[in-house]
Amino acid sequence: MTSHDAQGTSGASDANNNRWSDLDRPPLNAAALRRALVREGGLWSRVDVVQRTGSTNSDLVERAAKGDAREGTVLVAEEQTAARGRLDRQWTAPPRSGLFFSVLLNPAEVPAARWGWLPLLTGVAVATGLSRTAGVDTALKWPNDLLVTVGDDERKAGGILAERAGDNGVVIGIGLNVTLRADELPVPQAGSLALAGATGTDRDPLLRGVLRSLEQWYVKWRRCGGDPASSGLQETYAAGCATLGRMVRAELPGDRSISGEAVAVDGDGRLVLATEDGVQEPVGAGDIVHLRPA
């Protein structure tokens, strides 16, 4: 799975995988998750929980390529040793300190040009699910970061990474810090649900809530042919996007950058910047830096 920058600490030993190694971080109950999520006519077809892997995204992409996974497969890891974020950044966290998982989707009836909305849809689904189950207000930083408020600071608690899997599939990875403690933060900008005052940090109901929310949003979007307007996705994303209305710097491929006010997310899921030159420039890929007011 994934996030955008390092959000946790590494250095876990085999002992950390022991069921009783950290009583504040109990293991996920795979059987209970399957009973709750896998049902006839539902999206989720299979839920696997592994103790340790390199990257759930890489594993699921490989399984999809071999034909060993169908739509709705969910792969969860208690620990990842080689997780990747956007731009191949590394992502590590202590065992059982968060939710690290990937899902396989096959939006065949949606034009491929609209698949770029899937990471944004996932962000909306995660934020909605966490609001219900953890009582935490999660904001979205375009295009794929999950933000929480710790004290007076906006902190990154997780991220989303989408990868193509064969001709018809998309694997979406989600990494979310749940119980990461202050002394485990690798950088001051990192956060977790616990540090943001979550009403609950039991990962089983959190994962169920996120996956049910993702199913609801994905099915609605797919029924609308991926149309972000008629599905309500574009409006909902904009309402929860902490990037809009702020001055930002977009660091683009090729060592380019542009600055301006983030004024909209367009129909293609691009962030629109109003520059000092009076030009509205859409950004489809790149790092976004929220600038502090002068």
C-alpha positions as CSV (number, residue, x, y, z in Angstrom):
1,M,0.0,0.0,0.0
2,T,0.9,3.5,0.1
3,S,1.2,7.0,1.2
4,H,2.9,9.9,-0.2
5,D,5.8,10.5,2.2
6,A,7.3,8.4,5.0
7,Q,4.7,8.5,7.8
8,G,6.0,6.0,10.3
9,T,9.0,4.3,11.7
10,S,10.6,1.1,10.5
11,G,12.9,-1.4,12.2
12,A,10.3,-4.0,13.1
13,S,11.7,-7.4,14.0
14,D,10.0,-10.8,13.7
15,A,9.0,-10.5,17.3
16,N,6.8,-7.6,16.5
17,N,4.5,-9.9,14.5
18,N,3.7,-11.9,17.7
19,R,0.0,-11.7,18.5
20,W,0.7,-10.4,22.0
21,S,3.7,-8.2,21.2
22,D,1.8,-5.0,21.5
23,L,-1.5,-5.1,23.4
24,D,-2.4,-1.6,22.3
25,R,-2.3,-2.9,18.7
26,P,-4.3,-6.1,18.5
27,P,-4.2,-8.0,15.2
28,L,-7.0,-7.7,12.7
29,N,-9.7,-10.5,12.7
30,A,-9.6,-11.8,9.2
31,A,-12.6,-14.1,9.6
32,A,-14.8,-11.4,11.1
33,L,-13.8,-9.0,8.3
34,R,-14.8,-11.6,5.7
35,R,-18.2,-12.2,7.4
36,A,-18.9,-8.5,7.5
37,L,-17.8,-7.5,4.0
38,V,-18.0,-10.5,1.6
39,R,-21.7,-11.0,0.6
40,E,-23.7,-12.1,-2.4
41,G,-24.2,-9.2,-4.8
42,G,-21.7,-7.0,-3.0
43,L,-18.4,-5.5,-4.3
44,W,-16.0,-7.2,-2.0
45,S,-15.3,-10.7,-3.2
46,R,-12.4,-11.7,-1.0
47,V,-10.5,-10.3,2.0
48,D,-7.0,-11.6,2.8
49,V,-4.9,-10.5,5.8
50,V,-1.2,-11.2,5.7
51,Q,1.2,-10.6,8.6
52,R,4.0,-9.0,6.5
53,T,4.7,-8.2,2.9
54,G,6.7,-5.8,0.8
55,S,3.8,-3.9,-0.8
56,T,0.1,-4.9,-1.0
57,N,-0.2,-2.9,-4.2
58,S,2.7,-4.8,-5.8
59,D,1.3,-8.1,-4.6
60,L,-2.2,-7.4,-5.9
61,V,-1.1,-6.0,-9.3
62,E,0.9,-9.3,-9.7
63,R,-2.0,-11.4,-8.7
64,A,-4.3,-9.6,-11.1
65,A,-1.8,-10.0,-14.0
66,K,-1.8,-13.8,-13.3
67,G,-5.5,-13.9,-13.2
68,D,-5.5,-14.9,-9.6
69,A,-7.6,-12.0,-8.3
70,R,-11.0,-10.7,-9.4
71,E,-12.7,-7.4,-8.8
72,G,-13.4,-6.7,-5.1
73,T,-10.3,-8.5,-3.8
74,V,-8.9,-6.8,-0.7
75,L,-5.4,-7.5,0.5
76,V,-4.5,-6.2,3.9
77,A,-1.0,-6.3,5.6
78,E,-0.3,-5.9,9.3
79,E,3.2,-4.7,8.2
80,Q,4.8,-3.6,5.0
81,T,8.5,-3.6,4.4
82,A,8.7,-2.0,0.9
83,A,5.6,0.1,0.6
84,R,5.5,2.7,-2.1
85,G,3.9,6.1,-2.4
86,R,3.6,8.4,-5.3
87,L,6.9,9.0,-7.2
88,D,8.1,5.7,-5.6
89,R,8.6,7.2,-2.2
90,Q,9.1,4.8,0.6
91,W,6.4,4.3,3.3
92,T,7.0,2.5,6.5
93,A,5.2,2.2,9.8
94,P,5.3,-0.1,12.9
95,P,3.4,-3.4,12.7
96,R,-0.4,-3.1,13.3
97,S,-0.1,0.7,13.8
98,G,-2.4,1.5,10.9
99,L,-4.4,0.2,8.0
100,F,-2.3,-0.8,5.0
101,F,-4.4,-2.4,2.2
102,S,-5.1,-2.5,-1.5
103,V,-8.2,-3.3,-3.5
104,L,-8.7,-4.4,-7.1
105,L,-11.4,-2.7,-9.2
106,N,-12.4,-3.3,-12.8
107,P,-14.4,-0.3,-13.9
108,A,-14.9,-1.6,-17.4
109,E,-18.1,0.3,-18.1
110,V,-16.4,3.6,-17.2
111,P,-14.3,5.3,-20.0
112,A,-10.7,5.0,-19.2
113,A,-10.3,8.8,-19.4
114,R,-12.4,9.0,-16.2
115,W,-10.3,6.5,-14.2
116,G,-8.2,9.4,-12.9
117,W,-11.1,10.1,-10.6
118,L,-10.5,6.9,-8.7
119,P,-7.9,8.2,-6.2
120,L,-10.1,11.2,-5.5
121,L,-13.1,9.0,-5.1
122,T,-11.1,6.9,-2.7
123,G,-10.2,9.9,-0.7
124,V,-13.8,10.9,-0.4
125,A,-14.8,7.4,0.7
126,V,-12.0,7.2,3.3
127,A,-12.9,10.6,4.8
128,T,-16.6,9.7,4.9
129,G,-15.9,6.3,6.5
130,L,-13.6,7.7,9.1
131,S,-16.0,10.5,10.0
132,R,-18.6,7.8,10.8
133,T,-16.4,5.3,12.6
134,A,-13.6,7.4,14.2
135,G,-15.3,10.7,14.7
136,V,-12.3,12.4,13.0
137,D,-12.7,15.2,10.5
138,T,-10.4,14.1,7.6
139,A,-9.5,16.6,5.0
140,L,-8.2,15.9,1.5
141,K,-5.1,17.4,0.0
142,W,-5.1,17.1,-3.8
143,P,-4.5,14.6,-5.2
144,N,-4.0,11.8,-2.7
145,D,-3.2,12.9,0.9
146,L,-5.4,12.4,3.9
147,L,-5.0,15.2,6.5
148,V,-6.1,15.4,10.1
149,T,-5.8,18.2,12.7
150,V,-3.4,17.6,15.7
151,G,-3.7,20.5,18.0
152,D,-3.6,23.5,15.7
153,D,-1.6,21.8,13.0
154,E,-2.6,20.2,9.8
155,R,-0.9,16.8,9.6
156,K,-0.7,14.1,7.0
157,A,-2.2,10.8,8.3
158,G,-2.2,8.8,5.1
159,G,-2.3,8.6,1.4
160,I,-3.6,6.8,-1.7
161,L,-1.9,5.3,-4.7
162,A,-3.6,4.0,-7.8
163,E,-1.9,1.7,-10.3
164,R,-3.1,0.0,-13.5
165,A,-3.4,-3.7,-13.3
166,G,-3.5,-5.2,-16.8
167,D,-5.9,-3.8,-19.4
168,N,-9.0,-3.5,-17.3
169,G,-8.0,-3.3,-13.7
170,V,-6.9,-0.6,-11.2
171,V,-5.3,-1.4,-7.9
172,I,-5.8,1.3,-5.2
173,G,-3.7,1.2,-2.2
174,I,-4.5,3.0,1.0
175,G,-2.2,3.7,4.0
176,L,-3.6,5.2,7.1
177,N,-1.9,5.9,10.4
178,V,-4.2,4.8,13.2
179,T,-2.3,4.5,16.5
180,L,1.0,6.0,15.6
181,R,2.4,7.8,18.7
182,A,4.1,11.1,19.0
183,D,7.5,9.5,19.7
184,E,7.1,7.4,16.5
185,L,6.6,10.3,14.1
186,P,9.4,10.5,11.6
187,V,8.6,14.0,10.6
188,P,6.7,16.8,12.4
189,Q,4.2,16.9,9.5
190,A,3.0,13.3,10.2
191,G,-0.1,12.5,12.2
192,S,-2.5,9.7,13.1
193,L,-6.1,9.2,14.1
194,A,-5.1,8.7,17.7
195,L,-3.2,12.0,17.8
196,A,-6.2,13.7,16.2
197,G,-8.4,12.6,19.0
198,A,-10.3,9.7,17.4
199,T,-13.2,8.3,19.4
200,G,-12.1,4.8,18.5
201,T,-8.9,3.2,17.1
202,D,-10.0,-0.4,16.8
203,R,-8.9,-1.2,13.3
204,D,-11.6,-3.8,12.5
205,P,-14.5,-1.4,12.5
206,L,-12.4,1.3,10.9
207,L,-11.5,-0.9,8.0
208,R,-15.1,-2.1,7.6
209,G,-16.4,1.5,7.6
210,V,-13.8,2.6,5.0
211,L,-14.5,-0.4,2.7
212,R,-18.3,0.0,3.0
213,S,-18.0,3.7,2.1
214,L,-15.7,2.9,-0.8
215,E,-18.2,0.4,-2.1
216,Q,-21.0,2.9,-1.9
217,W,-19.1,5.6,-3.8
218,Y,-17.6,3.3,-6.4
219,V,-20.9,1.7,-7.2
220,K,-22.6,5.1,-7.5
221,W,-19.8,6.5,-9.7
222,R,-19.8,3.4,-11.9
223,R,-23.5,3.5,-12.4
224,C,-23.1,7.1,-13.7
225,G,-20.5,6.0,-16.2
226,G,-17.8,7.7,-14.1
227,D,-19.4,11.1,-14.5
228,P,-18.0,13.1,-11.6
229,A,-20.9,15.6,-11.7
230,S,-23.9,13.4,-11.9
231,S,-22.5,11.0,-9.3
232,G,-22.0,13.9,-6.9
233,L,-18.3,13.1,-6.6
234,Q,-16.9,16.3,-8.0
235,E,-19.0,18.4,-5.6
236,T,-18.3,16.3,-2.5
237,Y,-14.6,16.2,-3.2
238,A,-14.4,20.0,-3.6
239,A,-16.3,20.4,-0.3
240,G,-13.7,18.2,1.6
241,C,-10.6,19.4,-0.2
242,A,-8.3,21.4,2.0
243,T,-6.3,22.6,-1.0
244,L,-9.0,24.7,-2.6
245,G,-9.0,28.3,-1.7
246,R,-5.4,28.3,-0.7
247,M,-2.2,29.6,-2.3
248,V,-0.2,26.6,-3.4
249,R,2.9,25.8,-5.4
250,A,2.7,22.9,-7.9
251,E,6.0,21.2,-8.4
252,L,5.6,19.7,-11.9
253,P,7.6,17.0,-13.8
254,G,10.7,18.4,-15.5
255,D,11.7,20.6,-12.6
256,R,8.9,23.1,-13.3
257,S,6.7,24.8,-10.8
258,I,3.8,27.2,-10.8
259,S,2.2,29.1,-8.0
260,G,-1.3,30.4,-7.6
261,E,-4.6,30.0,-5.8
262,A,-6.2,26.6,-6.1
263,V,-9.7,27.6,-7.3
264,A,-11.3,24.4,-8.6
265,V,-11.1,20.7,-9.4
266,D,-12.2,20.4,-13.0
267,G,-14.2,17.6,-14.7
268,D,-11.0,15.7,-15.4
269,G,-10.0,15.7,-11.7
270,R,-7.3,18.3,-12.3
271,L,-6.5,21.0,-9.9
272,V,-7.0,24.5,-11.4
273,L,-4.6,27.2,-10.3
274,A,-5.3,30.9,-10.8
275,T,-1.8,32.4,-11.3
276,E,-0.7,36.0,-10.8
277,D,-0.7,36.4,-14.6
278,G,-4.4,36.0,-14.6
279,V,-4.3,32.6,-16.2
280,Q,-6.2,29.6,-15.0
281,E,-3.9,26.6,-15.4
282,P,-5.0,23.0,-14.8
283,V,-2.5,20.7,-13.1
284,G,-2.9,17.0,-13.7
285,A,0.1,15.6,-12.0
286,G,2.7,16.9,-9.6
287,D,3.4,17.7,-5.9
288,I,1.2,20.4,-4.3
289,V,2.7,22.5,-1.5
290,H,0.3,24.4,0.7
291,L,1.8,27.9,1.2
292,R,1.4,29.7,4.4
293,P,-0.1,33.2,4.2
294,A,2.5,35.9,4.1
